[in-house]
Amino acid sequence: MASALDALSLRQRVIADNIANVQTPGYQAKRVQFEDALSAAVGKGSGVVTASTRTSLEPTREGGNNVNLDTEVLSNIDTALRFQLATRAMDGKFSIIRAAMRTS
């Protein structure tokens, strides 16, 4: 969960950078990838991964910028929902631990 939260946090920062540079000539949008690596790590019993950032391959507009505001907004909403889900899952685990400590 910690790896997922770190990666989602990085993705939110990258999206914010992309949106901030929507009008910057020559700026190439960035993307954060971690889901495939996280899935593979969980399958191996680890769950520890490092997110990677790469340049988007989306087509550029005149001026060399390829930030698509619609894509960024949707990605931000998706990332925020995933972050909420992950934090709720962590909270649920901590609630179970707290309950177990109270009964001991």
N, C-alpha and C positions, 0 to 999 in steps of 0.2 A: 504494500500500500504506500509506503514511503516513497518508493521509486515512482509510482504512478502520480502521486501528489507533486513531487518535484518536477516531473516532466510536464504535467498539466500547468503548473505555475510558469515554467519556461515558455510553454506554448502561449499562455496569456500575454507574457511580456513581448514575445515575437509578434503576435497579432497587433498589439498596441504600437509597436515600432512600424509595422507595415501600414497601419492606418495613419500614423503620424506622417508617413512619407508618401502618401497617395498622390501628391502633386510634385514630388521631387523628381526632376528629370534624371533618367538613367538608373533610378533605384529599382532593384530587383527584389521582389517579395521573398521572404524566407518561410520555410515550413519546418515544423518539428516532428520528427518521427520517433516513435518508441513502442507502439502497440505490438508490432510483430516481435520485436526483441523481448518485450515483457512476457508475451504469450509463450515464447520459447523458453525463457528462464523459469517461468512458473511450471511449465511442463517438466523441467529438469529438477524442480524442487527448490529453486533459488529465489526467483522473484526480484533479484537485484539487477537493474539495468541503468545505463546512462543514455539519456535522450540525445539524439543527433539533430543538428540543424543543417538544412541544405537550402540552396537557392531554388525557387520555384521555376518550373519549366513552362509556365503559362505564357501565351503570346504577349508580346509587348505592344504598347500603344506608341503613337508618335512621341518622340522624346525618350524612348527606351524604358519607360516605366511599365511594369506589369502588375501593379497592385489593383485588384478588383475589389472595390469596397463591399459589394454584395457578398462575395465569397468570404471576406474577412469578418463581416458582421455575423454571418451564419456560423462560421467557425468559432467565433467568440462565444456565441450562445451555446453551441455544442460543448465547448470546453468548460464553460461555467457549470453546465448541468452535470458533466462528468465529475468535475471537482466536487460539487455538492454531494453527489452519490458516494464518492470515495471518502469524503469527510464523515458522512453519516455512517458508512460501514465501519470506519475507525471508531467512531463514537459508540457504536453498538458493541464492538469488541471491548472497549474500555468499560462500558457499563457492566458487562458480564464479569470482568475482572474485579470491579468495585464491589459487585454483589457477592462474589466469592470471598472477598476479603472481609466483608461484614459478617458473614456466617462463620468465619473461622474463629 
